[in-house]
Amino acid sequence: MAPHHVNQEQPPMNQLFVTDIIHFLDDNGAIASTLPPPAMIMATSLSNIIAQVTSQLNPQTTVNCWGQVNDLPCKGLIEAGVDIDTLEIIWACPICHDHGVIRQWQYTFFDCFEQWALDDEDTLPVLS
């Protein structure tokens, strides 16, 4: 009997990341210099997502996705916004569909909300 093989044409599973950003920070609130390289890349990317989402009213960031498509680096840019109910930052890559939430970002070095105030007509960037 021949072994059963997985259909090679099926798309790979996308990944869900649930992140508490303070786990990547040192006692001074900076990204910990002792992180292994993959964690450093993720921490830097997540901190950039936080900074961009909290400094503009646009869900499109300039943060490159760190996922993979067909064993090659994904070329997507992360889209992100704030969940009004939970105040979690929700992010997703429109190319590889990796996605996640960032928790406990408020009052970190990367939180830029205090630098500007919402006008009555402004809304927080939220993914649709």
CORKAZI-V942195 format. One record per residue. RES is the residue in three letters. OMEGA is omega in whole degrees, 0 to 359 (NA if undefined). NEAR is the number of other ideal C-beta (glycine too) atoms within 10 Angstrom. D_CENTER is the distance of its C-alpha to the mean C-alpha in Angstrom with 1 decimal. Layout:
# CORKAZI-V942195
res	omega	near	d_center
RES	OMEGA	NEAR	D_CENTER
RES	OMEGA	NEAR	D_CENTER
This chain:
# CORKAZI-V942195
res	omega	near	d_center
MET	181	3	45.1
ALA	178	4	42.3
PRO	178	4	38.9
HIS	179	5	36.2
HIS	176	6	33.4
VAL	177	6	30.0
ASN	183	5	30.0
GLN	182	5	28.3
GLU	179	5	27.5
GLN	178	7	25.1
PRO	178	9	21.5
PRO	177	12	19.3
MET	174	8	17.4
ASN	186	12	13.7
GLN	175	14	11.6
LEU	179	11	10.1
PHE	174	14	8.1
VAL	191	9	9.3
THR	169	20	8.7
ASP	190	12	11.2
ILE	183	21	10.3
ILE	176	11	14.1
HIS	179	12	14.6
PHE	188	19	13.5
LEU	175	19	15.8
ASP	183	11	19.6
ASP	179	6	22.3
ASN	179	7	22.0
GLY	177	11	18.3
ALA	175	13	17.4
ILE	184	19	15.3
ALA	181	14	17.9
SER	182	7	19.9
THR	180	8	20.9
LEU	173	17	17.7
PRO	185	7	18.4
PRO	180	7	17.1
PRO	178	9	14.4
ALA	177	14	13.0
MET	178	15	13.5
ILE	180	12	11.5
MET	181	16	8.4
ALA	179	19	9.3
THR	179	15	9.9
SER	180	17	6.8
LEU	179	25	4.9
SER	176	22	8.2
ASN	176	17	8.4
ILE	179	25	5.6
ILE	183	26	7.8
ALA	183	18	10.8
GLN	180	21	10.6
VAL	184	30	9.9
THR	180	22	12.7
SER	182	14	15.0
GLN	179	13	15.4
LEU	183	13	16.2
ASN	182	12	14.5
PRO	179	20	11.5
GLN	177	13	11.5
THR	172	20	9.8
THR	181	9	11.3
VAL	177	23	8.4
ASN	175	15	9.8
CYS	179	22	8.4
TRP	180	20	9.7
GLY	179	20	11.1
GLN	175	13	14.8
VAL	182	17	17.2
ASN	179	8	20.8
ASP	175	6	20.3
LEU	178	7	19.2
PRO	178	12	16.0
CYS	180	19	14.0
LYS	182	12	14.7
GLY	171	19	12.1
LEU	184	15	10.1
ILE	170	28	6.8
GLU	186	22	8.1
ALA	177	28	7.0
GLY	181	20	9.6
VAL	173	22	11.2
ASP	185	13	13.2
ILE	183	10	16.6
ASP	186	6	18.1
THR	186	10	15.8
LEU	172	12	14.0
GLU	171	18	10.7
ILE	179	26	7.7
ILE	181	20	7.0
TRP	179	26	4.8
ALA	172	20	6.8
CYS	181	23	8.6
PRO	181	13	12.1
ILE	184	14	13.8
CYS	177	21	13.1
HIS	168	18	11.6
ASP	184	21	9.1
HIS	179	19	7.0
GLY	176	21	6.1
VAL	176	17	6.7
ILE	180	23	6.7
ARG	176	16	10.5
GLN	177	14	13.1
TRP	184	25	11.5
GLN	177	14	14.7
TYR	171	10	17.2
THR	177	19	15.3
PHE	188	13	16.1
PHE	181	22	12.9
ASP	183	18	13.8
CYS	182	14	15.8
PHE	182	16	17.1
GLU	181	9	20.4
GLN	179	8	21.0
TRP	180	12	21.8
ALA	177	7	23.1
LEU	170	10	22.7
ASP	180	8	25.8
ASP	183	4	27.3
GLU	181	5	26.2
ASP	174	10	22.6
THR	176	11	19.9
LEU	177	15	16.3
PRO	182	20	13.8
VAL	176	13	13.3
LEU	177	14	12.3
SER	NA	5	15.6
